[in-house]
Amino acid sequence: MGIVIRKTISTSIINYLGVALGVINILWLQTAILDELEIGIISYLFDVAILLFPFIMFGTSGLPARFIHVFKEGKEQNSFISLLFIVPLSVLILVSICFVVFRDNIIQLLGDDAIKNKEYLIYIIPIIFCYIYQYLLEAILATKSLTVFTSFFKNIYRRLFFIGLLICYHFNILSFYNLIFWFVIAHFIEILILFIFFKAKYSFKFSKPKMIATPSQKKEIYQYALYLIIGVSGVVMVGKIDSVMISGITDDFRQLGIYTIAFFIATVIELPKRIVHQLAFPIMSKNVSENKQDELNDMYQQTGINMAIIGLFLFLIIWYNIDELFLIIPNGDIYQAGKWAVFFVGIAKVLDVIFGTTDLIINATKHFKWNGFLIPILITLTFITNYFLISEYGIVGAAIATSITIFIYSLIKFILVVVKLKMNLLSLKHFPIAFAALIVMGVFYIKPAIASNNFIEIAINSLIITFIFIGGNYLFKSSKEMNDLIDKLWNKIFKKA
């Protein structure tokens, strides 16, 4: 247990360093060195790759964590891992052949801006290749808790390499085309190093790709892979289809560049969600297996309350500092066009954070297959809302579409859990959370700018929000965990004083 805790702490530190590098990279260096068209091109290439990636993985993405223990170390595991390596590569080769044969027709479908910048589209295939084997190697290594090394490459190495490329581009050492070329090469280098590390830790040797398992085990694996094709592909599509549709409908990668910056700002809201979910899911699964319904329901509600406080707090911090933020980032006057996109994507992220605990409940129970039925609804909603709203309102329409889709999807899941599992995420404690948020909104509706310096204004606004929102929820005792944490911090400070 001590080793697991140490590795969890190490991975968390690397993740937060990666977030800090991401903020520097995207909000300051990219906006200063690249124009919105160049940011849009980079975003388009990687978003299309991510959009296609789960289909090409063909359900192999989640198989290591779930089934690698079924196979004995040595020949059986080597055969299974070889199969995991071969399946997505075979699919990618078929997709690549189709792209080469129908290249002109495909490019025509992507819109005028894709046609103007078609020389960059060839990179989509190698990017997908890199994502496939980065993901598979990380998933396999994670089964032995070897996450620190892989987390470093994903969160630190990539960003540092890209920062170096941006500096070279700024000083005209590289062209924009070569910047993308070398960033793709950086991903290949990562695969090579990860594979060497994997071989050292797993003593892996390529074997005949097959599953040495019983018929019932094979059936379970195939069913789970099919579920992953539907479930993972659907979630990824919802997350990336707005970017692809913006460029396709507006025929303007510049709009996508502005949307990319706005989306990144709002994404900060969901960062704590992964940590909370990682901690909560194993406990929820244990409560399900031990049939502890009352404890499961209590945890479901309390987790939802904590996530509501975190999500709304981060949203308020971002939204009531958004004008100052655009004033301090390079070329902020250009990216300020995405202000309302930040608002609506932020609302979507808050909903996702609050109702995200519903996903934990569904996945912890025997009803995890519900996602297979819900995902097609989610994809259809995403496509329809994006098509009509982007056509009418551009990037703000894409953000509104995201909010509508997440709200309807979350509501459906919430109702299913209430009806089928007799569990309710919402409680009376959500009222003081909403009330504290409304007080903040009222204060900032009448609050004038206090400081002439934007950094000082951001600090003042953040302190006001913290005092009202966090302080209000502390007084109302909305969250026992939050109150205990504040009390501990207060006692430590008071004792030191």
C-alpha positions in Angstrom: 0.0 0.0 0.0 2.9 2.4 0.8 4.3 1.9 -2.7 0.9 2.6 -4.3 0.5 5.8 -2.2 4.0 7.0 -3.1 3.4 6.4 -6.8 0.0 8.1 -6.6 1.6 11.2 -5.0 4.4 11.2 -7.5 2.0 10.9 -10.4 -0.2 13.7 -9.0 2.8 16.0 -8.7 3.8 15.3 -12.3 0.2 15.9 -13.5 0.0 19.3 -11.8 3.4 20.3 -13.2 2.0 19.3 -16.6 -1.1 21.5 -16.0 1.2 24.5 -15.1 3.3 23.8 -18.3 0.0 23.6 -20.3 -1.1 27.0 -19.0 2.3 28.5 -19.9 2.3 26.8 -23.3 -1.2 27.5 -24.4 -2.2 30.8 -22.8 1.1 32.6 -23.1 3.5 31.1 -25.6 1.1 29.9 -28.2 -1.0 33.1 -28.2 2.3 35.1 -28.3 4.2 33.2 -31.0 1.4 31.6 -33.2 -1.5 33.3 -34.7 -5.1 32.0 -34.4 -4.9 30.2 -37.8 -1.8 28.2 -36.8 -3.3 27.3 -33.4 -6.4 26.2 -35.3 -4.4 24.0 -37.6 -2.6 22.2 -34.7 -5.9 21.8 -32.8 -7.6 20.4 -35.9 -4.9 17.8 -36.6 -4.8 16.5 -33.1 -8.6 16.7 -32.5 -9.3 14.7 -35.7 -6.7 12.1 -34.6 -8.3 11.8 -31.2 -11.7 11.6 -32.8 -10.7 8.6 -35.0 -8.4 7.0 -32.4 -11.0 5.0 -30.4 -12.5 3.5 -33.6 -9.1 2.4 -34.7 -8.3 1.0 -31.3 -11.2 -1.3 -32.0 -12.1 -1.9 -28.3 -8.5 -2.8 -27.2 -8.0 0.3 -25.1 -9.5 -1.0 -21.8 -8.6 -4.7 -22.2 -5.2 -4.7 -20.4 -6.6 -3.3 -17.1 -9.6 -5.6 -17.1 -8.2 -8.9 -18.5 -4.4 -9.1 -18.5 -4.5 -10.9 -15.1 -6.5 -13.7 -16.8 -3.4 -14.8 -18.8 -0.4 -16.4 -17.2 2.9 -14.5 -17.3 5.1 -15.6 -20.2 3.7 -17.1 -23.4 0.0 -16.4 -22.6 0.5 -12.8 -21.8 2.9 -12.3 -24.7 0.3 -13.7 -27.1 -2.4 -11.5 -25.6 -0.3 -8.3 -25.7 0.9 -9.1 -29.3 -2.8 -9.3 -30.2 -3.4 -5.9 -28.6 -0.6 -4.5 -30.7 -1.7 -6.1 -34.0 -5.5 -5.4 -34.0 -5.4 -1.5 -34.0 -2.4 -1.6 -36.4 -4.4 -3.7 -38.9 -7.3 -1.3 -38.7 -5.0 1.7 -39.1 -3.5 0.2 -42.2 -7.0 -0.3 -43.7 -7.9 3.3 -42.9 -4.6 4.6 -44.3 -5.3 2.7 -47.6 -8.8 4.2 -47.8 -7.3 7.7 -47.1 -4.7 7.3 -49.9 -7.3 6.0 -52.4 -10.0 8.5 -51.6 -7.8 11.4 -50.5 -9.2 14.1 -52.7 -12.8 13.1 -52.0 -12.2 13.1 -48.2 -10.4 16.5 -48.3 -13.3 18.0 -50.3 -15.7 16.9 -47.5 -13.6 18.6 -44.8 -14.3 22.2 -46.0 -12.5 25.0 -47.8 -9.9 25.7 -45.0 -8.9 22.1 -44.9 -8.4 22.2 -48.7 -6.2 25.4 -48.3 -4.1 23.6 -45.7 -4.2 20.1 -47.0 -0.4 19.6 -46.8 -0.8 19.2 -43.0 -3.5 16.5 -43.2 -1.0 13.8 -43.9 0.1 14.0 -40.3 -3.2 12.8 -39.0 -2.3 9.1 -39.7 1.1 9.1 -37.9 -0.5 11.0 -35.0 -3.1 8.3 -34.6 -0.3 5.7 -34.8 1.5 7.4 -31.9 -1.7 7.7 -29.8 -2.5 4.0 -30.3 0.8 2.7 -28.9 1.3 5.4 -26.3 -2.1 4.5 -24.9 -1.6 0.7 -25.1 1.9 0.9 -23.5 0.6 3.2 -20.7 -2.4 0.9 -20.1 -0.2 -2.3 -19.9 2.4 -0.7 -17.7 -0.4 0.6 -15.4 -1.4 -3.0 -14.6 1.9 -3.1 -12.7 1.4 0.3 -11.2 4.2 1.7 -13.4 2.5 5.1 -13.9 5.1 7.6 -12.9 7.4 7.1 -15.9 4.5 7.2 -18.4 2.9 10.2 -16.7 6.2 12.1 -17.0 6.3 11.7 -20.8 2.6 12.5 -21.3 2.5 15.6 -19.1 6.1 17.0 -19.0 8.1 15.7 -21.9 5.5 16.6 -24.6 4.9 20.1 -23.3 8.6 20.9 -22.8 9.4 19.6 -26.3 6.7 21.7 -27.8 7.8 24.8 -25.9 11.3 24.2 -27.4 9.8 24.0 -30.9 7.8 27.2 -30.3 11.0 29.0 -29.3 12.7 27.7 -32.5 9.8 28.9 -34.6 9.8 32.3 -33.0 13.5 32.8 -33.9 12.9 31.5 -37.5 14.9 28.3 -36.9 11.9 26.2 -37.9 9.0 26.8 -40.3 5.5 26.2 -39.1 5.4 23.0 -41.2 8.6 21.8 -39.6 7.3 22.6 -36.2 4.4 20.2 -36.7 6.8 17.6 -38.2 9.1 17.6 -35.3 6.3 17.5 -32.8 5.1 14.3 -34.4 8.7 13.0 -34.3 8.6 13.8 -30.6 5.7 11.4 -30.2 7.6 8.7 -32.1 10.5 9.2 -29.7 8.1 8.8 -26.8 6.8 5.5 -28.2 10.3 4.1 -28.6 11.4 5.0 -25.1 8.1 3.7 -23.6 8.6 0.4 -25.5 12.1 0.0 -24.3 10.9 0.6 -20.7 8.0 -1.8 -21.2 10.3 -4.6 -22.6 12.6 -4.2 -19.5 9.7 -4.4 -17.0 7.6 -7.1 -18.8 10.3 -9.2 -20.4 8.0 -9.1 -23.5 8.6 -11.1 -26.7 6.4 -11.0 -29.7 4.4 -14.2 -30.0 1.6 -15.4 -32.3 -1.2 -13.0 -31.6 -4.1 -14.9 -30.0 -6.0 -15.4 -26.8 -5.1 -18.5 -24.9 -8.3 -18.5 -22.8 -11.5 -20.5 -22.2 -14.6 -19.9 -24.5 -16.4 -18.1 -21.7 -13.4 -15.8 -21.1 -13.1 -15.0 -24.8 -16.8 -14.2 -25.0 -16.5 -11.8 -22.0 -13.5 -10.1 -23.6 -15.2 -9.7 -27.0 -18.4 -8.3 -25.3 -16.3 -5.9 -23.3 -14.3 -4.8 -26.4 -17.6 -4.1 -28.2 -18.9 -2.1 -25.3 -15.6 -0.1 -25.4 -15.9 0.6 -29.1 -19.4 2.1 -28.5 -18.7 3.7 -25.1 -15.2 5.2 -25.5 -15.8 6.3 -29.1 -19.0 8.1 -28.1 -17.4 10.0 -25.2 -14.5 11.0 -27.4 -16.8 12.1 -30.2 -18.7 14.3 -27.9 -15.5 15.9 -26.7 -14.0 16.6 -30.1 -16.8 16.7 -32.7 -17.4 20.4 -31.9 -13.8 21.3 -33.0 -14.1 19.4 -36.3 -17.6 20.8 -37.0 -16.4 24.4 -36.4 -13.8 24.1 -39.0 -16.1 22.2 -41.4 -19.1 24.6 -41.1 -17.3 28.0 -40.7 -14.5 27.0 -43.2 -12.2 29.0 -40.9 -9.4 27.5 -38.9 -8.9 30.9 -37.2 -12.3 30.5 -35.4 -11.1 27.0 -34.3 -7.9 28.6 -32.9 -10.0 31.1 -30.8 -12.3 28.3 -29.7 -9.3 26.2 -28.7 -8.0 28.9 -26.3 -11.6 29.4 -24.9 -12.1 25.7 -24.4 -8.7 25.3 -22.6 -9.6 28.1 -20.1 -12.9 26.4 -19.3 -11.3 22.9 -19.0 -9.5 24.0 -15.8 -12.9 23.4 -14.1 -12.8 19.6 -14.5 -9.2 19.1 -13.4 -10.0 18.0 -9.8 -12.7 15.6 -11.1 -10.2 12.9 -12.1 -8.6 12.9 -8.6 -12.0 12.7 -6.8 -13.2 10.0 -9.2 -10.0 7.9 -8.8 -10.5 8.0 -5.0 -14.3 7.5 -5.0 -14.7 4.8 -7.6 -12.9 1.9 -5.8 -14.9 2.6 -2.6 -18.2 2.7 -4.5 -17.3 -0.6 -6.2 -16.6 -2.2 -2.9 -19.9 -0.9 -1.4 -21.7 -2.4 -4.4 -20.0 -5.8 -4.0 -20.7 -5.8 -0.3 -24.3 -4.7 -0.9 -23.9 -1.6 1.4 -26.7 0.4 -0.2 -26.9 3.1 2.5 -23.2 3.8 2.5 -23.2 3.9 -1.3 -26.0 6.4 -1.4 -24.4 8.6 1.3 -21.1 8.6 -0.6 -23.0 9.3 -3.9 -24.6 12.4 -2.4 -21.5 13.6 -0.5 -19.3 13.2 -3.6 -21.8 15.1 -5.6 -21.9 17.9 -3.0 -18.1 18.2 -3.0 -17.9 18.2 -6.8 -20.6 20.9 -6.9 -18.7 23.2 -4.6 -15.4 22.6 -6.5 -17.0 23.0 -9.9 -18.9 26.2 -9.2 -16.0 27.7 -7.3 -13.7 27.3 -10.2 -16.3 28.5 -12.7 -16.9 31.7 -10.6 -13.2 32.3 -10.4 -12.7 32.0 -14.2 -15.8 33.9 -15.2 -15.4 36.9 -13.0 -11.8 37.2 -14.0 -12.2 36.5 -17.7 -11.9 40.1 -18.9 -8.7 40.6 -17.0 -7.3 37.3 -18.2 -7.8 38.3 -21.8 -6.0 41.6 -21.1 -2.9 39.8 -19.7 -2.5 37.0 -22.3 -0.7 37.9 -25.6 -3.0 39.0 -28.3 -5.9 38.8 -25.9 -8.0 41.2 -28.0 -8.2 38.5 -30.7 -9.1 35.7 -28.3 -11.6 37.8 -26.4 -14.0 36.9 -29.2 -14.3 33.5 -27.4 -15.4 35.1 -24.1 -18.9 33.7 -24.2 -17.6 30.4 -25.5 -15.7 30.2 -22.2 -19.0 30.9 -20.3 -21.0 28.1 -22.0 -18.2 25.5 -22.1 -17.7 26.4 -18.4 -21.4 25.7 -17.7 -21.0 22.4 -19.5 -17.9 21.5 -17.4 -19.7 22.4 -14.2 -22.6 20.1 -15.1 -20.2 17.4 -16.0 -18.4 17.8 -12.7 -21.6 17.8 -10.6 -23.3 14.9 -12.4 -20.1 13.0 -13.2 -20.5 11.1 -10.0 -23.6 9.5 -11.6 -21.2 7.9 -14.1 -19.4 6.4 -11.1 -22.6 4.8 -9.8 -23.5 3.4 -13.2 -20.1 2.0 -13.8 -19.8 0.5 -10.3 -23.0 -1.5 -10.7 -24.2 -4.2 -13.1 -25.9 -1.5 -15.1 -22.7 -0.2 -16.7 -24.1 -1.4 -20.1 -26.6 1.5 -20.0 -23.8 3.6 -21.4 -24.0 1.5 -24.6 -27.6 2.7 -25.0 -27.0 6.3 -23.9 -24.0 7.0 -26.1 -25.9 6.9 -29.4 -28.3 9.4 -27.9 -25.4 11.6 -26.8 -23.8 11.4 -30.2 -27.0 12.3 -32.1 -27.7 15.2 -29.7 -24.1 16.5 -30.1 -24.2 16.4 -33.9 -27.7 18.0 -34.3 -27.1 20.8 -31.8 -23.6 21.6 -33.1 -24.8 21.6 -36.7 -27.6 24.1 -36.2 -26.0 26.3 -33.5 -22.6 26.6 -35.2 -24.3 27.6 -38.4 -26.1 30.3 -36.5 -23.7 31.5 -33.8 -20.2 30.2 -34.7 -17.9 29.2 -31.9 -20.4 30.4 -29.2 -23.0 28.1 -30.8 -20.6 25.2 -30.4 -20.2 26.0 -26.7 -24.0 26.3 -26.3 -24.4 23.0 -28.1 -22.0 21.4 -25.6 -23.9 22.8 -22.6 -27.3 21.5 -24.0 -25.9 18.1 -24.8 -24.2 17.6 -21.4 -27.4 18.9 -19.6 -29.7 16.4 -21.4 -27.3 13.5 -21.1 -26.7 14.2 -17.4 -30.5 14.5 -16.8 -31.2 11.2 -18.5 -28.5 9.4 -16.4 -29.7 11.1 -13.2 -33.3 9.9 -13.9 -32.2 6.4 -14.6 -30.2 6.2 -11.4 -33.2 7.6 -9.4 -35.7 5.2 -11.0 -33.6 2.0 -11.3 -31.3 2.3 -8.3 -33.5 4.4 -6.0 -30.6 6.8 -5.4 -30.7 10.6 -5.5 -27.7 12.7 -6.1 -29.5 15.9 -5.0 -30.1 16.9 -1.4 -31.1 19.9 0.6 -27.4 20.7 1.0 -27.3 21.8 -2.7 -29.5 24.8 -1.9 -26.9 26.7 0.2 -24.3 25.9 -2.5 -26.6 27.5 -5.2 -27.5 30.4 -2.8 -23.8 31.2 -2.2 -23.2 31.2 -5.9 -26.1 33.6 -6.4 -24.7 36.0 -3.8 -21.4 36.1 -5.7 -23.3 36.8 -8.9 -25.2 39.7 -7.2 -22.0 41.2 -5.7 -20.2 41.2 -9.1 -23.3 42.6 -10.9 -22.7 45.8 -9.0 -19.0 45.6 -8.2 -16.9 48.2 -10.1 -13.2 47.6 -11.1 -11.1 48.4 -8.0 -7.5 48.1 -9.2 -5.9 49.5 -12.4 -3.4 46.6 -12.5 -5.0 43.5 -14.0 -3.1 41.0 -11.8 -4.2 42.8 -8.6 -7.8 43.0 -9.9 -7.7 39.2 -10.4 -6.4 38.7 -6.9 -9.1 40.9 -5.4 -11.9 39.2 -7.4 -10.6 35.8 -6.4 -10.5 36.7 -2.7 -14.0 38.1 -2.8 -15.3 34.9 -4.4 -13.4 32.7 -2.0 -14.7 34.7 1.0 -18.4 34.7 -0.1 -18.7 31.3 -1.7 -16.3 29.1 0.3 -17.1 31.1 3.5 -20.8 30.8 2.9 -20.7 27.1 2.4 -18.5 26.7 5.5 -21.2 28.6 7.6 -24.0 26.5 6.0 -22.0 23.3 6.6 -22.7 22.2 3.0 -19.7 19.8 3.1 -18.3 18.0 6.1 -15.1 17.2 4.3 -14.6 20.9 3.3 -15.3 22.1 6.8 -12.9 19.5 8.3 -10.2 20.6 5.9 -10.7 24.3 6.6 -10.7 23.6 10.4 -7.4 21.7 10.1 -5.8 24.4 8.1 -7.0 27.1 10.5 -5.7 25.2 13.5 -2.3 24.7 11.9 -2.0 28.4 11.0 -3.3 29.5 14.5 -0.9 27.2 16.3 2.0 28.4 14.3 1.0 32.0 15.0 
